[in-house]
């Protein structure tokens, strides 16, 4: 009997920073039977620092961006949100998915020197990596990998 793939949506406000990072980690840590997508309430180009900090770990990030309307008809098992706005949307527009919320500050407006911005992205990446590792261990058929 063939097992159905688990479907996960990572939903954020812009899908340019936290969403792609979380999608990258969940893809990395979960089995091939798991489909992970990220989407934003608004779709913005991926932040270049997102690519840099994930590339430094060797974890690919999907460069194409999608908004929520492109995925709202898909039945997801789990939805992970990062902003209150995304959380409210997920709770009001989805019926079957279990919704998880990790409140994180937006990196879209990170300010300061290049070093300050890079450090903010690295700190968020570290928090997301820990969260996604734990999520995969609890809810997914986790691969035994370390990044």
C-alpha positions in Angstrom: 0.0 0.0 0.0 1.4 3.4 -1.0 1.7 6.0 1.7 0.4 9.4 0.8 2.9 12.3 1.0 2.5 14.7 3.8 2.0 18.3 2.6 3.3 21.2 4.6 2.8 24.9 3.9 5.2 27.5 5.3 3.2 30.7 5.3 4.7 34.2 5.9 3.9 37.7 5.1 6.2 38.2 2.1 7.8 34.7 1.5 11.2 36.4 0.9 13.1 35.5 4.1 11.8 33.2 6.9 9.5 31.1 4.6 12.2 30.1 2.2 14.6 29.3 5.0 12.0 27.1 6.8 11.1 25.4 3.5 14.8 24.7 2.9 15.3 23.2 6.4 12.1 21.1 6.3 13.0 19.8 2.8 16.4 18.9 4.1 15.3 17.2 7.3 12.1 15.4 6.0 11.7 12.2 4.0 11.0 12.2 0.3 7.4 11.4 1.2 7.0 15.0 2.4 6.1 17.9 0.1 7.0 21.3 1.5 5.9 24.6 -0.1 6.3 28.2 1.0 4.0 31.0 0.2 3.4 34.6 1.2 0.4 36.8 1.7 2.3 39.1 -0.6 4.9 37.7 -2.9 8.2 39.6 -2.9 11.6 38.6 -4.5 13.8 36.5 -2.3 16.1 38.5 -0.1 19.7 38.0 -1.2 20.9 37.4 2.4 18.4 34.5 2.6 20.3 32.8 -0.2 23.7 33.6 1.3 23.0 32.3 4.8 21.3 29.1 3.6 24.0 28.5 0.9 26.7 28.7 3.6 25.1 25.5 5.1 24.7 23.9 1.7 20.9 23.9 1.9 19.2 24.9 -1.3 16.4 27.5 -1.3 13.7 27.5 -3.9 14.0 30.8 -5.7 10.6 31.0 -7.2 8.1 32.9 -5.0 4.4 32.2 -4.7 1.5 33.8 -2.9 -1.2 32.2 -0.8 -3.8 32.3 -3.6 -1.6 29.9 -5.7 -1.7 27.2 -3.0 -5.0 27.8 -1.1 -6.8 25.0 -2.8 -4.2 22.4 -1.8 -5.1 20.3 1.2 -2.2 20.6 3.6 -1.6 18.4 6.7 0.4 21.1 8.4 0.8 24.9 8.1 3.6 26.8 9.8 3.2 30.5 10.1 5.6 33.3 11.3 3.5 36.4 11.4 0.2 37.2 13.1 -1.3 38.1 9.8 -0.3 34.8 8.2 -1.5 32.9 11.2 -5.0 34.5 11.1 -5.2 33.8 7.3 -4.2 30.2 7.8 -6.8 29.7 10.6 -9.6 31.4 8.7 -9.0 29.9 5.2 -8.0 26.3 6.0 -10.1 23.7 7.7 -8.1 20.4 7.7 -4.6 21.5 8.4 -3.0 21.6 11.8 -1.6 25.2 12.1 1.6 25.9 14.1 2.7 29.5 14.8 6.3 30.6 15.5 6.3 34.3 16.1 9.4 35.8 14.6 10.5 39.3 13.8 10.5 40.1 10.1 13.9 40.2 8.4 12.4 42.2 5.5 13.1 45.4 7.4 16.5 44.4 8.9 18.6 47.6 9.2 22.2 48.5 10.0 25.5 47.6 8.5 25.9 44.6 6.2 27.4 42.8 9.2 24.4 43.7 11.4 22.0 42.4 8.7 23.9 39.2 8.1 24.0 38.6 11.9 20.2 39.1 12.1 19.7 36.6 9.3 22.1 34.1 10.9 20.3 34.4 14.3 16.9 33.8 12.6 18.4 30.9 10.6 19.6 29.3 13.8 16.2 29.6 15.5 14.5 28.3 12.4 16.9 25.4 12.1 16.2 24.3 15.7 12.5 24.7 15.2 12.4 22.7 11.9 14.6 20.0 13.3 12.3 19.5 16.2 9.2 19.7 14.0 10.6 17.0 11.7 11.4 14.8 14.6 7.9 15.1 16.0 5.7 15.2 12.9 7.6 13.9 9.9 9.6 10.9 8.8 12.8 12.6 9.6 16.1 11.9 7.7 19.1 11.5 10.0 21.0 14.6 8.8 22.8 17.5 10.4 23.4 20.8 8.7 
